Amino acid sequence: MTTKKTIKKNLERKSVSNKKKVHLLHQMMRIRQMEEKAFELYTQEKIRGFLHLYDGEEAVAVGIIENMTKDDSIVGTYREHGHALIRGISMESIMAELFGKMEGCSGGRGGSMHLYDKETNFFGGSAIVGNGLPMAVGVAFAYKRQHKGALVCCFFGEGAVDEGEFHESMNLASLWDLPVLFVCENNLYSMGMPFELAEAETNLVRKANAYNVEGSSVNGMDVLAVQEASEKAMNYIRTNKRPYFLECKTYRYRAHSMFDPERYRKKSEVKEWRKRDPIETFSEKLRKEHVLTDSKWDELNKKVAKEITAAVRFAEAGTEESDENLMKYVYSD
């Protein structure tokens, strides 16, 4: 049954221009295909170490980061390639970092889990679960002291909610009225533990409310829904000078990392979630609206493929760190 609330939401979403919709689709495609290439390169041992892929969660990064201003900042997790790409770090720079080359955004020293870029206010990922939460609070505290007017978007998984840093950070952000958008990418499994078995209280918004932090939950497989929810969240933060908690219910198709045997869920479950794929469902929606044609779809794919080819070529031609520089940045002068 169609309610007045549903009609209102549909009308609000129609305000997104067709050009913008195609742009959102293109951004999600860039993440997906970059990650698929990273998977391929990892099996060829051109990328080493840990690798955590983002397949399935693209609507979250795109829907949120597209609403941010250049003065806002991002603190990510170790699954941050997509966030970095949408924030404006070039695919070449990201790929070079995955290869461990000096031309990478972190000079080849950070690798997959530690992308960083000062120019785009991307304050990096972190290999430590929950580590970004207190970092985000610190950055937001500095912004408040500087009267900067910017906000900090902190991405983390539902597994980080189990960590003490989550509770301490939420508490301080609330007490100090800090401009933090806490974004929980709830992909249901932390590393390999089912969400309902890890949390005594599965309503994460309620946990945020316990610290007097406003919050909401959104379908993280729907890029327009995420964009709308995050826009409201950011408007709240900028208007009220208070933090906000946004839960994005999403799903990762691949294992936790490339080293994960993935014995904690059935293949049939993954198959069912793929029916809600953010790229496939959104592209189908645009076709029905006569916004996306077969030729435009092919054009977007070719554009992304060209970008990926250039990024891999750039990374392969990159510079290896010399032996003489291995101790650089390890000790201060």
N, C-alpha and C positions, 0 to 999 in steps of 0.2 A: 504494500500500500504506500503510495506517495504522500509524504507529509509536507507541510509548509516549510519545515526545517530543511528537508531534502531539496525542495524546489529552490529555496534561498541559496543553498550551497552550490547548486548547479549553475545558478545565475551568476554567482560570484566567480566561479571558475571560467565562465565564458568570457570574462573580462581579460583573460590572458590571451594575448594576440597569437595568431597562427604562426607568425615568425618566431615568437618566443617559444612556442610549443615545439617547433622543429629544432630550435636551438637546444632545448632541454633534452630532447631525444638524442641529438648528436653528442652532447656531453656524456650521456650515459653510455653510448656506443663507444666513445673514446676510452672510458674506464674499462669496460668489458673486454674490448679487444686488446688493450694494453696488458691486462691481467692474463688473458689467454696466451699472449706472446711470452710473457714472463714465465708462465708455466712451462711452455715449450723450451725456452732457453735454459730453464733450471734442469730439465731432464737431460740437456746437452752439456751440463756442468759449466755453462758460461756464467750463470748466476749461482752463487754458493751461499752457505750459511742458512739461516732461517728465512722462510718466505711464507707470508700470510696473505692469502688472496681475498678479494672483495666481491667476487662474482655473486650476484643476487642482491647486493645491498646498494647498488648504484643510485637508486632514487633518493636515498638519504643524503649522501654527499652533495648531489646536484641540487636537490630541492632546498637545502639549507644554505649552502655556500653562495648560490646565485643571489641570495637576499642580502649578503653582507657587503659592507662598504670597504674601500681600500684601507681605511684606518683601523678597522676591526682586526682582531687576531684569531688564530686557530692554534689550539693545542690538540694533538692527535694521539693515536695509539700506535701499536706496531702493525696495524692493518690500515695504513694511511696513504697508500699510493694514490687512490682515487681522490682523496681530499686534497693532496698536494697538486694533482693535475688540474682539478677544477678551480683551485685557488689561484692558479696562474703560473705555477712552476712548469717549465717546458718539459715535454715528454723526453726530449733529448737529455736534459739534465737529470731527470729521474732515472732513465735507463742507464746512463753512465754511472750513476750512484749504485744501482743494482749490480753493475759489473765491477764495482770497486775502483773506478777510474777517477783520476784527479779532476776531471771536468764535471763530475757529479755535483749535485747541489750541496753536498756535505764534504766535498773534496775527496770522495771515495772512501772516507773513514767511517761513515755511519752505516752504509749499506741499507738494506730493505727496511729495517726497523727504526732508522734514525734520519729521516729526511728533514732538512731544515733550509729555510730560505728567508733571509732578513728582508729582502726587497718586498716580499708579499706578506710579511708579518705571519709567516708560517713557522711557529715555534717548535716544530718537530714532533716526531713520534717518540715512543719510548718502549723499550723491551720489558719494562716493569709494569705489571698490571696495576692500574690506579695511579700511577706516578704523575700523569698529566693533570689530575684533579687539583692538588695543592699548587702546582705550577700555574694553572689557570687563575686560581685565587690570588696568587702573588702578582701576576700580570695585571689583573683587574684592580687590585689594590693600588698598584702604581698608576694606572690610568685615572683612578679616582683622585689620587693625590695631585696628579698633574692637571686635573680638570680637562682631560682630553676628550671626553664625550664619546669614546669608542667602547665597544664591548668585546668580550673574549668568548669564543665558542669552543667549548671543551667536549670532544668526542670520547666516548668510552663504552665498553661493552657491559652487559648486565653482570658479568663476572666480577667487575670492579666494585659493584654495589656491596659485595661481601667484604670488601677491604675497609680497614679503618679510615683510610684517606678519604673515602667517599663521605662518611659521616662527619669527619672533622671539617672537610672542605665545605659541605653544605651548611654546616653550622656557622662557620666563620663568614661565608658569603652572605648569609642571612643577617647575622649580627652586625656586619659592617656595611650592609646595603651595597654590595658589589655588583657591577654589570657583567654577570656571567650567564651564558646560556649553556646549561648542562644538558648535553645530548646523549642519551643512552641508546646505543644501537643494540637493541635486544634481539639477538639472533638465536636465542633459545638454548644454547649449549655451552656457554663460557668456553672452556677448552673441550670438554667431553661430558660434562655433567648436565643432564636435563634440567631446565630452568625450574620446574615445579619440585624437583628433588633438592635443589640448592637453596631455595628461598622459602622461609616459613610464611612470609607475606609476599605474595606474587604481584600485588598491586604496587608498582613502583612509584606511582604518583602519590600514593598515600604516604610512602616513606618520605618523599620530598616535603609533603605538607606537614610532616612531623617537625620539620625544621622551619616552619612558617615560610616555605618557599612555594610559590604558585607553580602549577604544572598541568600538563595534559599529555594524552597518549594519541598517537596517530598511526595509520597504516603505512608502514615504511616501504611498502612495495608500490605505492602510488605517488609518483613524483609531484603531481599537482596538489595532492593532499598534504604532502610534506612541505611544499613551498608555502602553502596557505597557513599551515600551523606554525611554521618557523617565522613567517612574517609577523603574525600576531604576537608570537613570543618576543621577537626583537623589539616590536613597537612597545610592548609592555615594559621591557627592560629600559629602553630609552626614555619612556615617559615617567615611569615610577622609580627609576634609579634603584632597581631591585633585581635579584637573580631570578631565573626561571628554569624549570626542569621540563624537558621534552623527551618522552619515550617514543622511539620509532620502532615499531614491531616489524622486524625484517627476518631475513634468512640467508645464510651462506650456503652455496651449493657444494663447494669443495670442503675438504677436511680442514680442521683448525689450522694446520700448517702442512708443509710438504712432508714432514716426518710423522704425521698422524696416521695410524692405520685405520682410523674411523670405524671402530667396532661398536659404537654407542648408539647408532641409529640405522634404520633400515633404508635400503635403496629406494623402496617404494615411497617412503616419506619424502625423500628428496624429489622424486618424480612428481609427487602431488604438488609440492611447493613450486616446481618449475612451471606449473600451469598458471601461477600468479606472477610470473616473471615481469619485472618492471619495464623492461624494454619491449618485450613481445606484446604485453597488454596495452602499453601506451601507443605503440606503433599501430596496433589494430584499431585503437580508439581514433587515432588521427586519420586512418584510412576511411573509417566510417564517416568522419566529419569532412571528408574530401580535402583534407589538409596535406596528407601524404600520398604520393603516387609511387608506383613501382620505379619509375625513372629517378625520382628524388631519393628513394631508399637506396638505389644502386649508387647514386652520386655520393651520398653520405658514407656508404661503405668504402668506396674508392678513396674518398678523402681521408678517412681514418687509416686505411691500409697504407696510403702514401706517407702519412705522418709516422706510423709505426716503423716502416722501412727506413725512413730517414733517422729515426731515433736509434734503432739498432746499429745502423751504419756508423752513426756518431759515437756510440758507446764502444763499438769494436775498434774504432780508430783512436780511442782515447789513450791517455797517458797513464802508465803504471807508476805508482809511487817508487821513488828510488830508495835504495838501502840507506843512503846517507840521511834521508828525511824521516826514517821510521820512528825516531825518538822525538820528532817535532810535536809540540802540543802535549806531550806526556808530562814533562816537567817545565815549570816556569823558569824564566831567566833570572 
